Amino acid sequence: MVDLNSLRQFLAVARLEHLSRAADELRVAQPSLSRTIARLEAELGAPLFDRGGRLRLNDTGRLFREHVERALGELDAGRRAVAEAAGPGVGEVRLASETFLTLTGPLAAYKRGHPAVEIELRWSAAADMARLLRARDVDLCVASQPVHAEGLESVRLFEDAVGVAVPAGHPLAGRDSVTVDELAGEPLITAREGHWARGLLDRLFAARGLTPRIVCESDEPSSIAALIAAGLGVGLVPAFARRQAVDVPAVWVPVDSPDCRRAVTMHRDAEARHGAAARLMWTLIAGWDWTR
């Protein structure tokens, strides 16, 4: 008998296509997660992943994922409907983003005003957000790169410049600005593929026929800032994050390129029945003063 926990674990592995990352996200041991996936495949009588080298979801796995997402989406919708029927101050909001540092202000304000509402946060690449919304796997998504899909209601939250953070004492630290060509010779610390900062970095360099010299890829924005401050390289940092990271001893220098910017947007499925808690979250984030 396939249980709900196994299905949720399968979805995490299917989304990340990486056992150790899925285990970290789910906070379970990797061997236990491997056994869960193997048991699920045995019960279904078919492999769900190709294991030649890197783990990849196969055609059978993609078909199964579609049904699992719909089934769990309906169960979650029923649970939220029951919770909201108990009163307007309860329920839950499921929010996916690739930029949680940006959202700390409105999330804290929401929680103060609605302490009984459960807020579930999930990191997601922008490329996966439309699928998550349509599957009712999340209620809202906030992205720092374009989300192109029909049937979404979207709002632009703010736009800011992206500069380069360099260690104190670095030759570029005293500059008024730096060009992308100059960055080509620098060791770069950045996020993994799928993150908005990595996408921007790749686009800036590709537009000039350059190849970035990446010395470190990380899933943790805080570790990127710390590694830069330690003198191990330089990296792209938005102006908003620069204002937040007051304790990081790095110097922020503007990049001399009109394309070195990010637009932060919020999205939800226009056809979904959004609960009261999710509607309140949408209104709060859409109306937030991002200059504070």
N, C-alpha and C positions, 0 to 999 in steps of 0.2 A: 504494500500500500504506500503510495507516494504521499508524503506529508507536506504541509505548507512550508515548513522551515527548509526542507530540501529544495523546494521550488524557488524560494527566495534566494537561497545560496546559488542555485543554478543561474538565476538571472544576473547575479553579481559577477560570476565567472564569465558568463556569455558577454556581458557588457565590457569587461576589462580584458578578456582573453589572456588572463595572467593569474595563475593560482596564488602566488604569494601576495600580490596586491589585493586580490579579492579576499584572501584570508585576513590581511591587515584591516581592510575596510569592515569586514564582518566581525572582527575580533574573535576569530577562531583559529585553531592550529591548522597549518597547511596540510599535514597528513590526514586530519579529520575531514577537511574539506575535500581532499582527493578521494577519500572513501565514500563520501556522500555522492559525489559526481559519478563514481564507478557504480555504486549501488543503484542510482537513478537510471543509468544507461542499461544496467542488467534488467531492471524491472520493465523498462520500455522495450528491451530487446533490440536496441540499435545504438550505435555510437553517436554522440551529439557533437563531438569535437574531433578534429584532425590533430594528431599528435606528432607529426613529422617535423621535428625542430620546434618552432614556436607553436603554442597552443592556439588553434583556430576553430571557431564555430563552423560546423559544416552545414550543408543544405538541410539535413534533418534537424539539426539543432536550431537553425533559424526558423524553421516551420514550427517547432515545438515552442520556441520562445514567444512567437506571436500569440499562440493560444494561452500560454502561461500568463503573459502580460495582461491579456484581456480578462482572464479568470480572476487573477489577483486584484486587478483594477476594480472589478465589480465588487469583490469582497471588501476592499478598502472603502469604496464608495458607500456601501451599506453600513459599514462601521462608523464612518463619519456622519452619515445621515442620522443614525441613532444617537450619536454623541451630541449633535447639534440640536436634536429635538429636546434635549434636557435643558437647554438654555443657550443664550447668545454668547456667553463668556467661556464656553468650553469647546471641545473639538480639537482639530489639529490642522497644521499647514505643512505641506511638504514642498520644500524649496530646493531647487538645483541651481548651482552657480559655479563659475570658474573664478570668482573674485569675492570671497567672503570677507576679506579685510574691508572692502568697500561698504559692506552691509552691516557692519557692527553697530553703527549708530541707530538706524531704523529698527534693527532686530531687538536691540536693548530697549528701545522705547516701546515697541510692541509688547514685549514680555512684561514690562512694568505695568502697562495698561491692561493686559489680559493674561495674568499669571497662570490661569488654569488651562490655557491653550498649549498643546504640545507642538513644538516646532521641530520638524525633522529636516536636517540639512544634508545635502549630498553634493559632492563635487561632480561636475559633469563638463565634458568638452562641449563647445557650442554645436558641433556636428551631430551630437546625440540628443539635443534638447527637443527638437520637434517630435522625435519618436517617443521620448519619455512623456511628453505632454499628451500626445494622441493615445498612448496606452494608459492614460490616467495614472501613471506611475508617480508623477509629481503634479503639483497644482500650479506652481509658478517657476519660471526660469529667469535668471539674470546673467547676461553674457557681455563680454568685452570684445566680441567680434561678431560679424553679421550672422544672423540666423535666418536662412532663406527657406520658407515653407508656406504653403497656402493654408488658410484656415486658422491662422494665429492672430490674436489681438496683441499688438505691440505698442510700447511707449518708450521713447528715448528719455533716459534719466539725466545724463550729463555727458559732456565730452571734455577730455583733458589731454594735455601734451604728455608725451612719453620721452623721458630723457635717459641719460646713461649715468648710473651710479658708479663712482670710482673710489678707491681707498683714499683716505687723507694722505697727502704728500705725493700722490700720483701726478705725473707730468700734465695730465689733462685737467687736474683739479682746479687750476687757476684760470681756465679758459672760459670765455663767454659762451662758447658753443663748440661742438665737435661735429665733423662730417661722418657720414657712413663709411666713406673710403678710409678715414683714419681709424675707425673701429675695426676694419678688416685685419689690422695687424695686432689687435689686442686679444688676449685670452678671454673668452666669453663664458660667463656662468648664466645659465638660462633654465627654463622649465622643459619638461619633456614634450614631445609632439602631441598636439591636441590642445595644449594650453594657449591662451590668446597671446601671451608674450612671445612664445616660441614662433607662432604663426606670423606675428609682426616682424620679428627678427629675420625670419626666412624670406619674407616678401621684400623687405628693405634691401637685403643683400642680393636677392635674385634679380631685382629691377636694375641693378648695376653690374650684373654679371660677376658678382663676388661670392666667395664661399666663406662663411663664418668659421672662425677657429674656436670651436666649442670645447672647453676643457672640463665642463661639468654640467650634467643635466639633473635636475632635482624636481621632486613633486611638492616640495615644501617651500613656499615663498619666503618664510622666515629664515630658512637655512641659506637661501640665495643671498639675502641681505647680509647675513653673518659672514658668509664666505667672501663676499666682496669687501666687507670691512676688514677682514683678516688679510687682505692683500693678495688673494688667490686669483683675482680676475676682475672684470667689469661686467655690468649687465644692465638691461633695459628696466627702468622703473617708472611707473606713471607718477605724475605730479601729485595726485591724491594720496598715493601710498607714501610718497616722500613726506607729506605733511603729517602722516600718522606715525611714521617710524622715527620719532624724535630721539630715541636712544641709540640708534645705529650710527656709529662714527664713519659715515661715508659721505662723499660730496656728490651732489646731483648737478649734472651739466646738461643744458638743452642740446638736442640733436638738430643740426641744421638741415631739416627735411620737412616739408609740409605734410608728408605721409606718416610721420612718426607721431601718431595720435591714436587714441582709442575712443570709441563711442560705446558707452554702457547702456544697454537696453534691457527691458523686461518684457516677458512674453507669457501668454497663457492661451489655452485652446479656446477659440471663440465659440465652439459648439458645446463645450462641457458645462455641466451644472455645477457651478462653484458654490461651495459652502460659505456660510457667514464668516468663518474665521479666515478663509482664503481671500474673500472679498475685502475684508478689513486690512489684511496685509497688503494687497494690491494698492489700495487707496493710500495707505501710509507711505509705502515706498515711492509711489508715483508723485506724491506731494512733498517729499522730503527736501529740506534745504541742504544741498550738497556743499555749500560754501562754509558751513559751520565746522 
